[in-house]
Amino acid sequence: MWWLVTAVVLFKVAALVDAVTRREDAYRAADKKTKPFWLLVLGLAVVLDLLFTTSVFGIFVLVGLVAAIVYMVDVRPAVRAVSGGGRGGGNRNMGPYGPW
């Protein structure tokens, strides 16, 4: 069971690190919550995991896991699309009416 707890904590840490590396204005441009909001939620999830994790099914673990999943599935792709963090170098080959 320790490997499942470790995987959950590492997933939350990965979400937090990704949130830290994104630009603050990209969150506003993607019409998502602000960067400080996501840093607070994900940071709190990681800290609570490191302090109080005894099982994978604790309420704090599950709430933090849901927050990390929402960030990775919904917020991260939107912020990446706005900031040009996709494959191929972003908007390097974009013209005024689309790719060329």
DSSP file (Angstrom, degrees, kcal/mol; ACC not computed):
  #  RESIDUE AA STRUCTURE BP1 BP2  ACC     N-H-->O    O-->H-N    N-H-->O    O-->H-N    TCO  KAPPA ALPHA  PHI   PSI    X-CA   Y-CA   Z-CA
    1    1 A M    >>        0   0    0      0, 0.0     4,-1.7     0, 0.0     3,-0.5   0.000 360.0 360.0 360.0 -22.8    0.0    0.0    0.0
    2    2 A W  H 3>  +     0   0    0      1,-0.2     4,-2.4     2,-0.2     5,-0.2   0.824 360.0  58.5 -62.6 -31.2    3.0    2.3    0.5
    3    3 A W  H 3> S+     0   0    0      2,-0.2     4,-2.2     1,-0.2    -1,-0.2   0.842 104.4  50.7 -69.4 -32.2    3.5    2.5   -3.3
    4    4 A L  H <> S+     0   0    0     -3,-0.5     4,-2.2     2,-0.2    -1,-0.2   0.907 111.0  47.8 -70.3 -41.7    0.0    3.9   -3.8
    5    5 A V  H  X S+     0   0    0     -4,-1.7     4,-2.2     2,-0.2    -2,-0.2   0.912 112.9  49.5 -62.5 -42.8    0.5    6.6   -1.1
    6    6 A T  H  X S+     0   0    0     -4,-2.4     4,-2.5     1,-0.2    -2,-0.2   0.897 109.8  50.9 -63.9 -41.4    3.9    7.4   -2.7
    7    7 A A  H  X S+     0   0    0     -4,-2.2     4,-2.1     2,-0.2    -1,-0.2   0.897 110.3  49.3 -63.7 -40.9    2.3    7.6   -6.2
    8    8 A V  H  X S+     0   0    0     -4,-2.2     4,-2.0     2,-0.2    -2,-0.2   0.924 112.5  47.3 -65.1 -44.2   -0.5   10.0   -5.0
    9    9 A V  H  X S+     0   0    0     -4,-2.2     4,-2.3     1,-0.2    -2,-0.2   0.916 112.4  49.3 -64.2 -42.9    2.0   12.3   -3.2
   10   10 A L  H  X S+     0   0    0     -4,-2.5     4,-2.4     1,-0.2    -1,-0.2   0.866 108.9  53.3 -65.3 -35.9    4.3   12.4   -6.3
   11   11 A F  H  X S+     0   0    0     -4,-2.1     4,-2.0     2,-0.2    -1,-0.2   0.910 110.7  46.7 -63.4 -42.1    1.3   13.2   -8.5
   12   12 A K  H  X S+     0   0    0     -4,-2.0     4,-2.3     2,-0.2    -2,-0.2   0.885 111.5  50.9 -67.6 -38.5    0.4   16.1   -6.3
   13   13 A V  H  X S+     0   0    0     -4,-2.3     4,-2.8     2,-0.2    -2,-0.2   0.902 109.2  51.6 -65.1 -40.2    4.0   17.3   -6.2
   14   14 A A  H  X S+     0   0    0     -4,-2.4     4,-2.2     2,-0.2    -2,-0.2   0.903 110.2  48.7 -63.2 -40.9    4.1   17.1  -10.0
   15   15 A A  H  X S+     0   0    0     -4,-2.0     4,-2.3     2,-0.2    -2,-0.2   0.904 112.5  48.7 -64.6 -41.0    1.0   19.2  -10.2
   16   16 A L  H  X S+     0   0    0     -4,-2.3     4,-2.1     2,-0.2    -2,-0.2   0.922 111.0  49.1 -65.3 -44.5    2.4   21.7   -7.8
   17   17 A V  H  X S+     0   0    0     -4,-2.8     4,-1.7     1,-0.2    -1,-0.2   0.902 111.7  49.8 -62.6 -40.4    5.7   22.0   -9.7
   18   18 A D  H  X S+     0   0    0     -4,-2.2     4,-0.8     1,-0.2    -1,-0.2   0.911 110.0  50.7 -64.1 -41.5    3.8   22.5  -12.9
   19   19 A A  H  < S+     0   0    0     -4,-2.3     3,-0.4     1,-0.2    -1,-0.2   0.862 109.0  52.1 -64.4 -35.1    1.7   25.2  -11.4
   20   20 A V  H  < S+     0   0    0     -4,-2.1    -1,-0.2     1,-0.2    -2,-0.2   0.869 108.0  51.3 -67.7 -36.3    4.8   27.0  -10.1
   21   21 A T  H  < S+     0   0    0     -4,-1.7    -1,-0.2    -5,-0.2    -2,-0.2   0.611  91.9  92.5 -81.9 -11.3    6.4   27.0  -13.5
   22   22 A R  S  < S-     0   0    0     -4,-0.8     2,-0.1    -3,-0.4    58,-0.0  -0.530  83.4-105.9 -83.9 150.5    3.5   28.6  -15.4
   23   23 A R     >  -     0   0    0     -2,-0.2     4,-0.7     1,-0.1     3,-0.4  -0.451  20.4-131.5 -72.9 146.4    3.1   32.3  -15.9
   24   24 A E  H >> S+     0   0    0      1,-0.2     4,-1.1     2,-0.2     3,-0.7   0.870 104.8  55.6 -67.8 -37.6    0.5   34.1  -13.8
   25   25 A D  H 3> S+     0   0    0      1,-0.2     4,-2.4     2,-0.2    -1,-0.2   0.753  97.1  65.4 -69.8 -22.1   -1.1   35.9  -16.7
   26   26 A A  H 3> S+     0   0    0     -3,-0.4     4,-1.9     2,-0.2    -1,-0.2   0.841  97.4  55.1 -68.4 -31.8   -1.7   32.7  -18.6
   27   27 A Y  H <<>S+     0   0    0     -4,-0.7     5,-2.5    -3,-0.7     4,-0.2   0.924 111.2  43.8 -65.0 -43.8   -4.1   31.6  -15.8
   28   28 A R  H ><5S+     0   0    0     -4,-1.1     3,-1.2     1,-0.2    -2,-0.2   0.897 112.9  51.7 -68.1 -39.7   -6.1   34.8  -16.3
   29   29 A A  H 3<5S+     0   0    0     -4,-2.4    -1,-0.2     1,-0.3    -2,-0.2   0.831 109.0  50.4 -66.5 -31.4   -6.0   34.5  -20.1
   30   30 A A  T 3<5S-     0   0    0     -4,-1.9    -1,-0.3    -5,-0.2    -2,-0.2   0.454 113.7-121.4 -84.1  -0.9   -7.2   30.9  -20.0
   31   31 A D  T < 5 +     0   0    0     -3,-1.2     2,-0.2    -4,-0.2    -3,-0.2   0.891  69.4 129.5  60.5  43.2  -10.1   32.1  -17.7
   32   32 A K      < -     0   0    0     -5,-2.5    -1,-0.2     1,-0.2     3,-0.1  -0.642  68.8 -71.1-112.7 174.9   -9.1   29.8  -14.9
   33   33 A K        -     0   0    0     -2,-0.2    -1,-0.2     1,-0.1    -3,-0.1  -0.154  67.8 -83.1 -60.0 166.3   -8.6   30.6  -11.2
   34   34 A T     >  -     0   0    0      1,-0.1     4,-1.8    -3,-0.1     5,-0.2  -0.211  32.9-111.8 -73.7 163.4   -5.5   32.6  -10.4
   35   35 A K  H  > S+     0   0    0    -11,-0.3     4,-2.7     1,-0.2     5,-0.2   0.909 116.8  54.3 -62.1 -43.8   -2.0   31.2   -9.9
   36   36 A P  H  > S+     0   0    0      0, 0.0     4,-2.3     0, 0.0    -1,-0.2   0.874 106.1  54.2 -60.5 -33.8   -1.9   32.0   -6.2
   37   37 A F  H  > S+     0   0    0      2,-0.2     4,-2.5     1,-0.2    -2,-0.2   0.951 111.9  42.5 -61.4 -49.1   -5.2   30.0   -5.8
   38   38 A W  H  X S+     0   0    0     -4,-1.8     4,-2.6     1,-0.2     5,-0.3   0.866 113.3  52.5 -69.2 -35.1   -3.8   26.9   -7.4
   39   39 A L  H  X S+     0   0    0     -4,-2.7     4,-2.2     2,-0.2     5,-0.2   0.906 112.0  46.6 -64.7 -39.6   -0.5   27.2   -5.6
   40   40 A L  H  X S+     0   0    0     -4,-2.3     4,-2.4    -5,-0.2    -2,-0.2   0.937 115.5  44.4 -66.3 -47.0   -2.4   27.4   -2.3
   41   41 A V  H  X S+     0   0    0     -4,-2.5     4,-2.0     2,-0.2    -2,-0.2   0.946 119.8  40.1 -64.5 -49.3   -4.7   24.5   -3.0
   42   42 A L  H  X S+     0   0    0     -4,-2.6     4,-2.1     2,-0.2    -1,-0.2   0.885 116.1  50.7 -70.8 -37.7   -1.9   22.2   -4.4
   43   43 A G  H  X S+     0   0    0     -4,-2.2     4,-2.6    -5,-0.3    -1,-0.2   0.907 111.0  48.9 -64.7 -41.2    0.6   23.3   -1.8
   44   44 A L  H  X S+     0   0    0     -4,-2.4     4,-2.7    -5,-0.2     5,-0.2   0.887 109.4  53.2 -63.9 -39.0   -1.9   22.6    1.0
   45   45 A A  H  X S+     0   0    0     -4,-2.0     4,-1.7    -5,-0.2    -2,-0.2   0.910 111.8  44.9 -62.6 -42.1   -2.6   19.2   -0.5
   46   46 A V  H  X S+     0   0    0     -4,-2.1     4,-2.5     2,-0.2    -2,-0.2   0.926 114.2  48.4 -68.4 -44.6    1.0   18.2   -0.6
   47   47 A V  H  X S+     0   0    0     -4,-2.6     4,-2.1     1,-0.2     5,-0.2   0.923 111.6  48.9 -63.5 -44.3    1.7   19.5    3.0
   48   48 A L  H  X S+     0   0    0     -4,-2.7     4,-2.8     1,-0.2    -1,-0.2   0.875 111.2  51.7 -63.9 -35.6   -1.3   17.7    4.4
   49   49 A D  H  X S+     0   0    0     -4,-1.7     4,-1.4    -5,-0.2    -2,-0.2   0.933 111.1  46.4 -63.7 -45.0   -0.2   14.5    2.7
   50   50 A L  H  < S+     0   0    0     -4,-2.5    -2,-0.2     1,-0.2    -1,-0.2   0.820 120.9  38.5 -69.1 -29.3    3.3   14.8    4.1
   51   51 A L  H  < S+     0   0    0     -4,-2.1    -2,-0.2    -5,-0.2    -1,-0.2   0.885 130.2  20.8 -86.1 -41.5    2.0   15.5    7.6
   52   52 A F  H  < S+     0   0    0     -4,-2.8     2,-0.7    -5,-0.2     3,-0.3   0.237  78.3 132.3-119.6  13.1   -1.1   13.3    8.0
   53   53 A T     <  +     0   0    0     -4,-1.4     3,-0.1     1,-0.2    -4,-0.1  -0.565   9.1 138.1 -76.1 114.0   -0.8   10.5    5.4
   54   54 A T  S    S+     0   0    0     -2,-0.7     2,-0.3     1,-0.5    -1,-0.2   0.525  75.4   7.6-120.1 -25.0   -1.6    7.2    7.1
   55   55 A S    >   -     0   0    0     -3,-0.3     3,-0.7   -50,-0.1    -1,-0.5  -0.961  68.6-117.0-149.1 167.9   -3.7    5.8    4.3
   56   56 A V  T 3  S+     0   0    0     -2,-0.3    -1,-0.0     1,-0.2    -3,-0.0   0.651 107.8  62.4 -78.4 -16.2   -4.8    6.6    0.8
   57   57 A F  T 3  S+     0   0    0      4,-0.1    -1,-0.2     5,-0.0     2,-0.1   0.216  70.7 124.8-101.3  14.5   -8.4    6.8    1.8
   58   58 A G    <>  -     0   0    0     -3,-0.7     4,-2.3     1,-0.1     5,-0.2  -0.396  69.9-119.1 -69.8 153.6   -8.2    9.7    4.2
   59   59 A I  H  > S+     0   0    0      1,-0.2     4,-2.4     2,-0.2     5,-0.2   0.880 113.0  49.6 -64.4 -39.3  -10.5   12.7    3.5
   60   60 A F  H  > S+     0   0    0      1,-0.2     4,-2.2     2,-0.2    -1,-0.2   0.882 110.5  51.0 -67.5 -36.9   -7.6   15.2    3.1
   61   61 A V  H  > S+     0   0    0      2,-0.2     4,-2.1     1,-0.2    -2,-0.2   0.923 112.7  45.2 -64.9 -44.6   -5.8   12.8    0.7
   62   62 A L  H  X S+     0   0    0     -4,-2.3     4,-2.3     2,-0.2    -2,-0.2   0.899 113.0  49.0 -69.6 -40.7   -8.9   12.4   -1.5
   63   63 A V  H  X S+     0   0    0     -4,-2.4     4,-2.1     2,-0.2    -1,-0.2   0.923 114.0  46.8 -64.4 -43.3   -9.8   16.1   -1.6
   64   64 A G  H  X S+     0   0    0     -4,-2.2     4,-2.3    -5,-0.2    -2,-0.2   0.870 110.6  52.9 -65.2 -36.6   -6.2   16.9   -2.5
   65   65 A L  H  X S+     0   0    0     -4,-2.1     4,-2.4     2,-0.2    -2,-0.2   0.901 108.3  50.0 -66.0 -40.7   -6.1   14.2   -5.1
   66   66 A V  H  X S+     0   0    0     -4,-2.3     4,-2.6     2,-0.2    -2,-0.2   0.913 110.7  50.2 -62.9 -42.3   -9.3   15.6   -6.7
   67   67 A A  H  X S+     0   0    0     -4,-2.1     4,-2.3     1,-0.2    -2,-0.2   0.912 111.6  47.8 -62.6 -42.3   -7.8   19.1   -6.7
   68   68 A A  H  X S+     0   0    0     -4,-2.3     4,-2.6     2,-0.2    -2,-0.2   0.884 111.9  49.9 -67.0 -38.2   -4.6   17.8   -8.4
   69   69 A I  H  X S+     0   0    0     -4,-2.4     4,-2.5     2,-0.2     5,-0.3   0.919 110.1  50.3 -66.2 -42.6   -6.6   15.8  -11.0
   70   70 A V  H  X>S+     0   0    0     -4,-2.6     4,-2.5     1,-0.2     5,-1.3   0.922 112.6  48.0 -60.8 -42.9   -8.7   18.9  -11.8
   71   71 A Y  I  <>S+     0   0    0     -4,-2.3     5,-3.3     3,-0.2    -2,-0.2   0.952 115.5  42.9 -61.5 -49.0   -5.5   20.9  -12.2
   72   72 A M  I  <5S+     0   0    0     -4,-2.6    -2,-0.2     3,-0.2    -1,-0.2   0.827 123.0  36.7 -69.6 -32.0   -3.8   18.4  -14.5
   73   73 A V  I  <5S+     0   0    0     -4,-2.5    -1,-0.2    -5,-0.2    -2,-0.2   0.825 133.8  15.2 -91.7 -33.8   -6.9   17.6  -16.6
   74   74 A D  I  X5S+     0   0    0     -4,-2.5     4,-1.1    -5,-0.3    -3,-0.2   0.855 128.2  36.1-108.6 -52.6   -8.5   21.0  -16.9
   75   75 A V  I  ><S+     0   0    0     -5,-1.3     4,-2.7     2,-0.2     5,-0.3   0.934 111.6  55.0 -76.1 -47.5   -6.3   23.9  -15.9
   76   76 A R  H  ><S+     0   0    0     -5,-3.3     4,-2.6     1,-0.2     5,-0.2   0.907 108.9  46.5 -57.7 -48.0   -2.9   22.7  -17.2
   77   77 A P  H  > S+     0   0    0      0, 0.0     4,-2.1     0, 0.0    -1,-0.2   0.898 114.3  48.8 -63.1 -37.1   -4.0   22.1  -20.8
   78   78 A A  H  X S+     0   0    0     -4,-1.1     4,-1.8     2,-0.2    -2,-0.2   0.914 113.5  45.6 -67.2 -42.2   -5.8   25.5  -20.9
   79   79 A V  H  X S+     0   0    0     -4,-2.7     4,-2.4     1,-0.2    -1,-0.2   0.890 112.7  51.2 -68.7 -38.6   -2.8   27.3  -19.5
   80   80 A R  H  X>S+     0   0    0     -4,-2.6     5,-2.6    -5,-0.3     4,-0.9   0.894 108.8  51.5 -64.1 -39.4   -0.4   25.5  -21.8
   81   81 A A  H  <5S+     0   0    0     -4,-2.1     3,-0.2    -5,-0.2    -1,-0.2   0.883 112.9  45.3 -65.8 -37.6   -2.5   26.4  -24.9
   82   82 A V  H  <5S+     0   0    0     -4,-1.8    -2,-0.2     1,-0.2    -1,-0.2   0.902 116.5  43.9 -72.0 -41.2   -2.5   30.1  -23.9
   83   83 A S  H  <5S-     0   0    0     -4,-2.4    -1,-0.2    -5,-0.1    -2,-0.2   0.480 111.8-115.0 -86.8  -1.1    1.2   30.3  -23.1
   84   84 A G  T  <5 +     0   0    0     -4,-0.9    -3,-0.2    -3,-0.2     7,-0.1   0.843  66.8 142.9  75.7  32.4    2.3   28.3  -26.2
   85   85 A G      < +     0   0    0     -5,-2.6    -4,-0.2    -6,-0.2    -5,-0.1   0.125  35.5 112.2 -93.1  21.7    3.7   25.4  -24.2
   86   86 A G  S >  S-     0   0    0     -6,-0.3     3,-0.6     1,-0.2     4,-0.3  -0.056  76.9 -66.9 -82.6-171.0    2.6   22.8  -26.7
   87   87 A R  G >  S+     0   0    0      1,-0.2     3,-0.5     2,-0.2    -1,-0.2  -0.342 110.8  38.7 -74.6 157.9    4.7   20.6  -29.0
   88   88 A G  G 3  S-     0   0    0      1,-0.2    -1,-0.2    -3,-0.1     4,-0.2   0.643 130.2 -63.5  79.7  14.9    6.7   22.0  -31.8
   89   89 A G  G <  S-     0   0    0     -3,-0.6     2,-0.4     2,-0.1     3,-0.2   0.663  77.8 -97.3  87.0  15.7    7.8   25.1  -30.1
   90   90 A G  S <  S-     0   0    0     -3,-0.5     3,-0.4    -4,-0.3    -6,-0.1  -0.597  92.2  -6.7  83.3-130.7    4.5   26.8  -29.5
   91   91 A N  S >  S+     0   0    0     -2,-0.4     3,-1.3     1,-0.2    -1,-0.2  -0.058  90.1 122.9 -96.7  31.8    3.4   29.5  -31.9
   92   92 A R  T 3  S+     0   0    0      1,-0.3    -1,-0.2    -3,-0.2    -3,-0.1   0.873  79.8  36.4 -63.8 -38.4    6.6   29.6  -33.9
   93   93 A N  T 3  S+     0   0    0     -3,-0.4     7,-2.0    -5,-0.2     2,-0.5  -0.103  89.2 124.2-107.9  35.6    5.0   28.8  -37.3
   94   94 A M  E <   -A   99   0A   0     -3,-1.3    -3,-0.0     5,-0.2     0, 0.0  -0.825  38.9-167.3-100.5 132.0    1.7   30.7  -36.8
   95   95 A G  E >   -A   98   0A   0      3,-3.4     3,-0.9    -2,-0.5    -2,-0.0  -0.376  45.7 -85.5 -98.2-174.6    0.6   33.3  -39.2
   96   96 A P  T 3  S+     0   0    0      0, 0.0    -2,-0.0     0, 0.0    -1,-0.0   0.740 129.2  34.4 -67.4 -20.8   -2.2   35.8  -38.7
   97   97 A Y  T 3  S-     0   0    0      1,-0.4    -3,-0.0     2,-0.0     0, 0.0   0.216 129.4 -66.6-117.8  13.7   -4.8   33.3  -40.0
   98   98 A G  E <  S-A   95   0A   0     -3,-0.9    -3,-3.4     0, 0.0    -1,-0.4  -0.845  83.5 -17.1 132.9-169.0   -3.4   30.1  -38.7
   99   99 A P  E      A   94   0A   0      0, 0.0    -5,-0.2     0, 0.0    -8,-0.0  -0.349 360.0 360.0 -70.8 149.4   -0.4   27.8  -39.2
  100  100 A W              0   0    0     -7,-2.0    -6,-0.1    -2,-0.0    -7,-0.0   0.331 360.0 360.0-128.9 360.0    1.7   28.2  -42.4
